[in-house]
């Protein structure tokens, strides 16, 4: 019989490697199309073949690793069609949630939004990583989901963002137009305070489609190899 402590240690090591690889893929430290093997995982992270195999399977289940049977595994490519549809979905949901938040707004809610803006402004005034900015951006959007009691909706959106989060990171890492993203957040707070509900839809769309506009031709040019080819 296998020692339970040994099995627990193997599982813990596998969990740690899974979390580290998942973070590296989502943050583009492991680029789309990068080959991945069980042996490579064993050698890089110092774990045996069994937990390595489990790590690879979990990443496949997440959609972060694509495997061709009996051939190879690699970090999954970005699917631009799915990214566009996720943005469309987020626009529809966030517009509705933001309008609901606008109707229910109170001083505590507005203070929380402004606190987030101050944190973003402080971050921009010092050295920071793209991951730190992305986390702060996501936290800002999560505020109106939490205020309206839609935390579950936000959690489900986050789970579906396998392709979109990496696309956002590509936008953040390549373009690095952090100031524009911050200024759009400022505009959200302004229209929330003023109650200009008719501006919400256009502002949300401009903000969420911003990555596509900022990356522009790079999507089909310089970073073409990051994206899978879709049939028209």
C-alpha positions as CSV (number, residue, x, y, z in Angstrom):
1,X,0.0,0.0,0.0
2,X,1.3,3.5,-0.9
3,X,2.1,5.8,2.0
4,X,-0.7,8.3,2.4
5,X,1.7,11.1,3.2
6,X,3.7,10.4,0.0
7,X,0.5,10.5,-2.0
8,X,-0.6,13.8,-0.4
9,X,2.8,15.3,-1.2
10,X,2.6,14.2,-4.8
11,X,-0.9,15.6,-5.2
12,X,0.2,18.9,-3.5
13,X,3.2,19.2,-5.8
14,X,0.9,18.5,-8.8
15,X,-1.5,21.2,-7.7
16,X,1.3,23.7,-7.3
17,X,2.7,22.9,-10.8
18,X,-0.8,23.2,-12.3
19,X,-1.5,26.6,-10.7
20,X,2.0,27.9,-11.8
21,X,1.6,26.6,-15.4
22,X,-2.0,28.0,-15.6
23,X,-0.8,31.4,-14.4
24,X,2.1,31.4,-16.9
25,X,-0.3,30.5,-19.7
26,X,-2.9,33.1,-18.8
27,X,-0.2,35.8,-18.4
28,X,1.4,34.8,-21.7
29,X,4.7,33.8,-20.1
30,X,3.9,30.5,-21.9
31,X,2.9,31.8,-25.4
32,X,0.2,30.2,-27.5
33,X,1.6,27.4,-29.6
34,X,4.4,26.5,-27.1
35,X,5.0,22.7,-27.1
36,X,4.3,21.0,-23.8
37,X,5.3,17.4,-22.9
38,X,5.0,15.3,-19.7
39,X,8.7,14.8,-19.7
40,X,9.3,18.6,-20.0
41,X,7.0,19.2,-17.0
42,X,8.9,16.5,-15.0
43,X,12.2,18.1,-15.8
44,X,11.2,21.7,-15.3
45,X,9.3,21.3,-12.0
46,X,11.0,18.2,-10.5
47,X,7.9,16.0,-10.3
48,X,7.3,12.4,-11.5
49,X,5.4,11.3,-14.6
50,X,2.1,10.6,-12.8
51,X,1.4,14.1,-11.4
52,X,2.9,15.5,-14.6
53,X,0.2,13.6,-16.6
54,X,-2.5,14.9,-14.2
55,X,-1.3,18.5,-14.6
56,X,-1.4,18.2,-18.4
57,X,-5.0,16.7,-18.3
58,X,-6.3,19.5,-16.0
59,X,-4.9,22.1,-18.3
60,X,-6.5,20.3,-21.3
61,X,-9.8,20.4,-19.4
62,X,-9.4,24.1,-18.9
63,X,-8.9,24.6,-22.6
64,X,-5.4,25.9,-22.1
65,X,-3.6,22.9,-23.6
66,X,-4.5,21.4,-27.0
67,X,-3.4,17.8,-27.7
68,X,-3.2,16.0,-31.0
69,X,-3.5,12.3,-30.2
70,X,-0.2,10.4,-30.6
71,X,1.5,13.5,-31.8
72,X,2.0,16.5,-29.6
73,X,0.5,18.9,-27.0
74,X,0.9,22.7,-27.0
75,X,-0.5,25.8,-25.4
76,X,-3.8,26.3,-27.1
77,X,-4.0,29.1,-29.7
78,X,-6.3,32.1,-29.2
79,X,-9.7,31.8,-31.0
80,X,-10.5,35.3,-32.3
81,X,-14.1,34.4,-33.1
82,X,-14.7,33.2,-29.6
83,X,-13.0,36.4,-28.3
84,X,-15.4,38.6,-30.3
85,X,-18.4,36.7,-29.0
86,X,-17.2,36.9,-25.4
87,X,-16.8,40.6,-25.8
88,X,-20.3,40.8,-27.2
89,X,-21.6,38.8,-24.3
90,X,-19.8,41.0,-21.7
91,X,-21.1,44.2,-23.3
92,X,-24.7,42.9,-23.1
93,X,-24.3,41.7,-19.5
94,X,-22.2,44.6,-18.1
95,X,-24.5,47.2,-19.6
96,X,-27.5,45.7,-17.8
97,X,-25.6,45.3,-14.6
98,X,-24.1,48.8,-14.7
99,X,-27.5,50.3,-15.3
100,X,-28.9,48.4,-12.3
101,X,-26.0,49.6,-10.2
102,X,-26.8,53.2,-11.3
103,X,-30.4,52.9,-10.1
104,X,-29.3,51.5,-6.7
105,X,-26.2,53.5,-6.2
106,X,-25.3,54.9,-2.8
107,X,-22.4,56.7,-1.2
108,X,-20.7,53.5,-0.1
109,X,-20.7,52.1,-3.6
110,X,-19.4,55.3,-5.2
111,X,-16.6,55.5,-2.6
112,X,-15.6,51.9,-3.4
113,X,-15.4,52.8,-7.1
114,X,-13.3,55.9,-6.3
115,X,-11.0,53.9,-4.0
116,X,-10.4,51.5,-6.9
117,X,-9.6,54.5,-9.2
118,X,-7.1,55.9,-6.6
119,X,-5.4,52.5,-6.4
120,X,-5.1,52.4,-10.2
121,X,-3.7,55.9,-10.2
122,X,-1.2,55.0,-7.6
123,X,-0.2,51.9,-9.5
124,X,0.4,53.9,-12.7
125,X,2.7,56.3,-10.8
126,X,5.2,53.5,-10.0
127,X,6.7,50.4,-11.5
128,X,4.2,47.6,-12.0
129,X,3.7,44.4,-13.9
130,X,1.0,43.8,-16.5
131,X,-0.5,41.1,-14.2
132,X,-0.9,43.7,-11.4
133,X,-2.7,46.1,-13.8
134,X,-5.0,43.3,-15.2
135,X,-5.9,42.3,-11.6
136,X,-6.8,45.8,-10.7
137,X,-8.8,46.2,-13.9
138,X,-10.8,43.1,-13.2
139,X,-11.4,44.2,-9.6
140,X,-12.9,47.5,-10.8
141,X,-15.4,45.7,-13.1
142,X,-16.3,43.2,-10.3
143,X,-17.4,46.1,-8.0
144,X,-20.8,46.7,-9.8
145,X,-21.4,42.9,-10.1
146,X,-20.9,42.6,-6.3
147,X,-23.0,45.7,-5.5
148,X,-26.0,44.4,-7.5
149,X,-25.7,40.9,-6.0
150,X,-24.4,39.4,-9.3
151,X,-21.2,37.9,-7.9
152,X,-22.0,34.5,-9.4
153,X,-22.5,36.0,-12.8
154,X,-19.0,37.6,-12.6
155,X,-17.5,34.3,-11.4
156,X,-19.0,32.5,-14.3
157,X,-17.7,35.2,-16.7
158,X,-14.2,34.8,-15.3
159,X,-14.4,31.0,-15.8
160,X,-15.1,31.5,-19.5
161,X,-12.3,33.9,-20.1
162,X,-9.7,31.4,-21.2
163,X,-9.2,33.0,-24.6
164,X,-10.3,36.5,-23.6
165,X,-8.0,36.9,-20.6
166,X,-4.9,36.0,-22.7
167,X,-6.1,38.4,-25.4
168,X,-6.5,41.2,-22.8
169,X,-3.0,40.4,-21.5
170,X,-1.7,40.6,-25.1
171,X,-3.3,44.0,-25.4
172,X,-1.8,45.1,-22.0
173,X,1.7,43.7,-22.7
174,X,2.0,44.8,-26.3
175,X,0.3,48.1,-26.4
176,X,0.8,49.1,-22.8
177,X,-1.8,51.9,-23.1
178,X,-2.6,51.7,-19.4
179,X,-3.6,55.4,-19.2
180,X,-6.4,55.1,-21.7
181,X,-7.9,52.1,-19.8
182,X,-7.7,54.1,-16.5
183,X,-9.3,57.2,-18.1
184,X,-12.2,55.0,-19.4
185,X,-12.6,53.7,-15.8
186,X,-12.8,57.4,-14.7
187,X,-15.5,58.0,-17.2
188,X,-17.5,55.0,-15.9
189,X,-17.5,56.6,-12.4
190,X,-18.5,60.0,-13.8
191,X,-21.5,58.6,-15.7
192,X,-22.4,56.5,-12.7
193,X,-22.4,59.6,-10.5
194,X,-24.3,61.7,-13.0
195,X,-26.8,58.9,-13.8
196,X,-26.4,59.3,-17.5
197,X,-27.8,55.9,-18.3
198,X,-28.0,56.6,-22.1
199,X,-24.2,56.7,-22.3
200,X,-23.6,53.3,-20.6
201,X,-23.9,51.1,-23.7
202,X,-21.5,53.0,-25.9
203,X,-19.0,53.5,-23.1
204,X,-19.0,49.7,-22.3
205,X,-18.6,48.8,-25.9
206,X,-15.7,51.3,-26.5
207,X,-14.0,49.9,-23.4
208,X,-14.4,46.2,-24.0
209,X,-13.6,46.4,-27.7
210,X,-10.7,48.6,-27.0
211,X,-8.2,45.7,-27.1
212,X,-9.1,44.8,-30.7
213,X,-8.9,48.5,-31.7
214,X,-5.5,49.0,-30.0
215,X,-3.9,45.9,-31.3
216,X,-5.3,46.5,-34.8
217,X,-3.3,44.9,-37.6
218,X,-1.0,43.2,-35.2
219,X,-3.7,40.5,-34.6
220,X,-3.4,39.3,-38.2
221,X,0.3,40.4,-38.6
222,X,3.0,40.4,-36.0
223,X,1.0,38.1,-33.6
224,X,-0.8,36.0,-36.2
225,X,0.9,32.8,-34.9
226,X,-0.9,33.2,-31.5
227,X,-4.3,32.8,-33.2
228,X,-5.9,29.7,-34.6
229,X,-7.2,29.9,-38.2
230,X,-11.0,29.9,-38.3
231,X,-13.0,28.8,-41.2
232,X,-15.0,31.6,-42.7
